[in-house]
Amino acid sequence: MITFLSGGTGTPKLIRGMRRHLPDHEISVVVNTAEDVWMSGGFVSPDIDTLIYLFSGLLNTSSWWGQEGDTFITHHELQRLDGGEYIAIGDRDRAVHLLRGEYLKRGMTLTAATAQLCTSLGVRAQILPMADTPVETVVSCSGREIHFQEYWVRHRGALPIEGVRRRWAAPPVATPAVVSAIGAAEAVIIGPSNPITSILPILECRGVPEALEEVPVVAVSPFIGHAPVSGPAAALMRARGLSPDSAATRDLYAGFLDHFIQDSSDPVEVSGAIRMDTLMNHPGVDEALAERILSLVRGG
Amino acid sequence: MITFLSGGTGTPKLIRGMRRHLPDHEISVVVNTAEDVWMSGGFVSPDIDTLIYLFSGLLNTSSWWGQEGDTFITHHELQRLDGGEYIAIGDRDRAVHLLRGEYLKRGMTLTAATAQLCTSLGVRAQILPMADTPVETVVSCSGREIHFQEYWVRHRGALPIEGVRRRWAAPPVATPAVVSAIGAAEAVIIGPSNPITSILPILECRGVPEALEEVPVVAVSPFIGHAPVSGPAAALMRARGLSPDSAATRDLYAGFLDHFIQDSSDPVEVSGAIRMDTLMNHPGVDEALAERILSLVRGG
């Protein structure tokens, strides 16, 4: 079994490639939940949704969120009546959020609710929320703290950020399923996801770093030079006082890392790093990258 | 101003007729909320929805619930994934339920939430929930109590009923807006709605019977013989130990009633009743009935 730590775009692209080499039931994914948010009566778990839709074949792979060919009738009506729903939720996508919300209100854990949705949608990979208690990434903009989704989706990342932190009622603890999925893995792969908002929330769950020390861990840098391949990673690294590049990313994972992969064209030198073509914007790159990583961990 | 006490089908039909004689802003409607229910993260208020959609021109007047031409994409997806949403909620209709739920969760009263929705949808009549605290009509079926919506919508009324009662945490009190709308009315019209599940819940709100004693009140019977014009009124009258007919209906309203209207063809004799054509299943009947009632209360 290969276990991924994943956010919502870069790592799912790599997982798409890995599916050409491994059957779904040999893939586990520990997923960031720090971007989750209650919205219009439903519970949106953006990164979990992307993975569920990827494995069920429903994903819109132009945007890497939501379902391909979904409609937005309720969303447009909400916008017209009130304007408050700042995430564009599709009509089929909304059914998933509303069900997840119902499951949570009935007392199910997020892990159990996710498993139930996976069963209903025919997903055979193991999709595991990092924790079962709420964690939120909040960013400070002009002295005010707002939910990461509000910063990134409502304001399209067009606000200067002064800081970023996690907010919770109780410090998150990795679920037993997460600890098992890491412990039983042939290797753990940290894909090219935003370190600050996708990967660190997982690493901050009690039990995760310790579990990672016991298994081979490979990380793929999301940076080429000082720009991320996609998303707001650069601004968020800076908000943490870090340089937005492969070297700083590598340092974040240093405690448990076995192999660090950076793009062949990355001008930033990271000693010991392996160079591969990581820019998964062309067909086949994901598959080739996954194959090379699999060879690496299997000693091929 | 004319004020109606209304459920979800018979009285809205009469109100449709009254709109041909009065501008919307001279119509107030005190609405039953004892069928309200949280469903899939939204708050469904079936009778209020019918009235909002009637006055905004959106109502599906084949079914007398939901919006004309609505789609059911999320509903079908929920059915497919879980099967739990037993009310068929349309995609545009759902936006209204979700918004109402959000407003309530933010601490707005149902009266304020309804007013907000009316403003957004351009409704100029006054739509007033009977009370701002929750009341539920529950029926006993085989020794088990279920919400009226579950009996009527999920089981299509095909269960024997042993009893019917209202369930609440605190006895409902008419809102100040309801008391004003009754007190300031030229006349109050109780349309041909189900007495047990549509009208009695309103009459049970503290302040309503007393207010009705001070104004002219006209009621239209929902029965012709021992059958209601539509809906489960007969079974519910029996569950209360009452005969399902105009005479028993008239007795329920006796404390404050000035005029009782029954259908021209009703074989049940009610002394003092006025006979009119009340069966609003053909175009023009609603308009003619409304005109005759208006003449009656205006002494024409």
Interface residues (C-beta under 8 A of the other chain):
Chain A: S40 G41 G42 T71 I73 T74 E77 L78 R80 L81 D82 G84 D91 R92 R94 A95 V96 L98 L99 G101 E102 L117 S120 L121
Chain B: S40 G41 G42 T71 I73 T74 E77 L78 R80 L81 D82 G84 D91 R92 R94 A95 V96 L98 L99 G101 E102 L117 S120 L121
